[in-house]
Structure formats: structure tokens, C-alpha cells
């Protein structure tokens, strides 16, 4: 494909990016992006025989494309520093082909090779609690023991916690954007995006590099997250959360869906608890997901992780109150409380009378200090 033809394809994909299924059908029927542009100009928007219509706004954008616009689309892509991955490329993630409307073009920073094996999406509320962030962080780290890549949407809250937990633990992670690569949203996650790429993961988008985030682009982002992962875990979600859209899309294309239980008094737990009530499996750890998915351990990572004891569990070999733990660790009571809830759900910690915590198996020590 010549540079000009590639530019035409990028420009056509951008003009019809909110209707990739219809646009793909036009391209297949007409044979080239130039032919799509000509049809949009000359046939009054009538689709090829047997092909669905494109929206009038998309047709108007397509009709404006010429050699200059095609050259500009290619130049913008090249300036972004991202790889251009086409639907027809061998490098294109095969999991996306399960969608009825897979992206025609992906702009990629980093490497997609980490998606060749197991992948799990960790999603949830932007308004996450300290409990939710702690769960997402620790679970992302745990998936390293099973050789899984963590996928999420780089939003604030649960998404960012999952990416950060993966990066800090050496687990590859892929961030799917609801904006262009150069119009990163939220902007303050630029450093996290750089870390993801530097640690062997990827940041990807189907939107042109300079495309700003718009509300209706996030459900499009969510379908890509759902498709890339073999399993989707909803950590925290209100009843109107976009994470529930991701879960629904994952289920529709035959992916597994799991949910973390939450405090019944919190708005951010209503969506996850409703999923569990509807029959979505309740899980509290990466090991639970691995059991459902029949994933064995990836021995190299599992061994490395097992040799690194949790400092908090080491302290809890003797029963301690949360205030004492805060004094010993320098962490806030709120952060410690969230971590202890996670450890308790995972079966590593038990809570005794008076709010005293101890590592499971340390009951004798706890009683002797009473």
C-alpha cells in the first residue's frame, strides 16, 4: 500500500470512526478507501447493494476527503510516534475480530505481544474508594503469578489503580484510550502511560491521534477492553457505571465476567453487588479467577512473587489493632483498613474481638497477647 493510499484509509477511518461496522462493509463492497470517498460524493449517500447506510454526518465528512486530507492524516499519524496497525495486518490483535464492529485502525504505543497469551480486564468506578483501589492494585499484581496481562481504560479510579499495580509488579498491562494517543485523557495520566510502555505494555486507541475525548467514545473504548480480555473483573461500580457496559459487552461476545463484593452501603458497590445477585461469579483474588478459567501458574513469576512476603502480613504474625499498624507502617488508617479488608477476603487475615487483626494461623500468638 502506498503512503497516499494509507493516508486515504486513515482519513476514511477517521471520518466514519463512530460507525466502524458500516464503514468496513462499504470498504469491502467498494474495494478501496478512494472508492468509498467517490461513492459518498457521487451517489447521494446511497450505500452499495446489500450494505447498510452511513449516517449523513459521516457521508459529509467522507465527501470532503482529497489527496491533501489523506496526506495530512498520514502526517499526523507519523508525528504521533504511534505504530499504525490495520485490521488486515498480522499484528492486529486477533481477539478484536470477535467484535461485530472491530476497529479498522489502531494507533499503538508499545508492544501488543503481551496480548498473545492470557489477558484479564480490571475495570470499575472513577470515583473509587480506597478499598476499591487497593483491591484493583493488589489483584493486578497477583495476575503476574498466572502469566496474565492486565487490560484497562486508563481512567482515574479503578483503571489507574489496576495499571499502576501491574506496572509496579512487573506485570504487562495494556491501556485502551477513549481519546487519541496525543490527546490523552485524563492528561495527568501521561506519566503512567509512559511507564506502561516502558515496562513492555502498550497504550492503544482507535481514534485519530489528536482526537479529544468525548462522552460517546468511552463505550467504544469499553468494547475494545472487553474483547481484548479473556475475563473481565468489575471491582467497584455504581448502577450507572461504564464498567457495567464493559461487563455486558464482554458477556455478549462470550468472555467470562466476575465481580468483587462491596459494602452494601456504598453507591460504588451497588453495581457489583447487583452483578453477583444476577449470577456473576463472586471472586476475591486472582486465584479465584484462575480457578474458574482453569489457568495454572506461570512458574517464573509465581516463584518470584512467593519469595516476597507481604510486610503487613509479617507484622500480623502478632495480633495488632489498626492504630498500632498505622504507627508501625506510617500508612493512614484508611489505606490500612482497605488493605486489611482485601487480605481478609482472600483468607490471609482474620479479625478478632475489639477490631484486632492477625494473620491466619497466628491465633495462638493473638490469644497469648490477650
Helices and strands as residue ranges (DSSP letters): H 3-15, G 17-19, H 20-30, H 33-42, H 56-63, H 67-80, E 83-86, G 94-98, E 105-110, G 113-115, E 118-123, H 130-142, G 143-146, E 148-152, H 158-168, E 173-176, G 181-183, G 187-189, H 190-198, E 202-205, H 215-228, E 231-234, H 242-252, E 256-259, H 267-277, E 281-282, H 286-293, H 299-306, H 311-315, H 322-329, H 333-345, E 349-351, G 353-355, E 357-359, H 363-368
